[in-house]
């Protein structure tokens, strides 16, 4: 079984600063993540995508819509919302 994704949250103290998503697919997840973040009141402060031979590395820096930090319950909700999107693999399992 191959690795579908790896997710790393950049946390500074209690503040969630950024998320790095590395997927074995070359298709970005920013579109799905962006809509989810907006629903939580979070905007993408910056976005960087680095293609590799067989994968894509995306780094998303987060900020609240009002310019504040993503902390506490909002930080937890953000992580919980991002994980299923990052690990979603549309390819059906092989029998």
C-alpha positions as CSV (number, residue, x, y, z in Angstrom):
1,X,0.0,0.0,0.0
2,X,1.4,3.4,-1.0
3,X,1.2,6.6,1.0
4,X,-1.7,8.7,-0.3
5,X,-0.9,11.9,1.7
6,X,1.1,13.4,4.5
7,X,-0.1,16.4,6.4
8,X,2.0,18.6,8.7
9,X,0.5,21.4,10.7
10,X,2.8,24.4,11.5
11,X,1.8,25.4,15.0
12,X,3.4,28.2,17.0
13,X,2.3,27.9,20.5
14,X,-1.5,27.6,20.5
15,X,-1.7,29.3,17.1
16,X,-2.1,27.3,13.9
17,X,0.0,29.1,11.3
18,X,0.1,26.9,8.2
19,X,-0.5,23.4,6.8
20,X,1.7,21.5,4.4
21,X,0.0,18.8,2.4
22,X,2.1,16.3,0.4
23,X,0.1,14.0,-1.9
24,X,1.1,11.3,-4.3
25,X,-1.2,12.9,-6.8
26,X,-0.2,15.9,-8.9
27,X,-3.7,17.5,-8.6
28,X,-3.9,20.2,-5.9
29,X,-6.3,20.2,-3.1
30,X,-6.4,24.0,-2.5
31,X,-9.8,24.4,-4.2
32,X,-11.5,22.1,-1.8
33,X,-9.5,23.3,1.2
34,X,-10.2,26.9,0.3
35,X,-14.0,26.5,0.4
36,X,-13.8,24.7,3.7
37,X,-11.6,27.3,5.2
38,X,-14.0,30.1,4.1
39,X,-16.9,28.3,5.8
40,X,-14.9,28.4,9.1
41,X,-14.1,32.2,8.7
42,X,-10.4,31.6,7.6
43,X,-8.7,33.0,4.6
44,X,-5.6,31.8,2.8
45,X,-2.9,34.3,3.6
46,X,-0.4,32.7,1.1
47,X,-0.3,29.6,-1.0
48,X,2.7,27.7,-2.5
49,X,2.7,24.6,-4.7
50,X,5.9,22.7,-5.4
51,X,5.5,19.9,-8.0
52,X,7.8,16.9,-7.6
53,X,8.3,14.0,-10.0
54,X,5.4,11.9,-8.5
55,X,3.8,14.2,-6.0
56,X,2.7,17.7,-5.1
57,X,3.7,19.7,-2.0
58,X,1.2,22.4,-1.1
59,X,1.8,24.9,1.8
60,X,-1.1,27.0,2.9
61,X,-0.6,29.9,5.4
62,X,-3.8,30.6,7.4
63,X,-5.4,33.7,8.9
64,X,-8.8,34.5,10.2
65,X,-11.0,36.6,8.0
66,X,-10.6,39.6,10.4
67,X,-6.8,39.3,10.3
68,X,-6.4,37.5,13.6
69,X,-4.7,34.2,14.5
70,X,-6.2,30.8,14.1
71,X,-6.2,29.6,17.8
72,X,-8.0,27.3,20.2
73,X,-11.2,25.7,19.1
74,X,-10.9,27.3,15.7
75,X,-7.5,25.7,15.3
76,X,-8.9,22.3,16.2
77,X,-11.9,22.7,13.8
78,X,-9.5,23.7,11.0
79,X,-7.3,20.6,11.4
80,X,-10.4,18.4,11.6
81,X,-11.8,19.9,8.4
82,X,-8.5,19.7,6.4
83,X,-7.6,16.1,7.2
84,X,-10.4,14.3,5.3
85,X,-9.8,16.5,2.3
86,X,-6.0,15.9,2.2
87,X,-6.4,12.1,2.6
88,X,-9.3,11.7,0.1
89,X,-8.2,9.4,-2.8
90,X,-10.8,9.3,-5.6
91,X,-9.1,6.2,-7.1
92,X,-11.2,3.1,-6.2
93,X,-9.4,0.4,-4.2
94,X,-8.0,-2.4,-6.4
95,X,-9.5,-5.8,-5.9
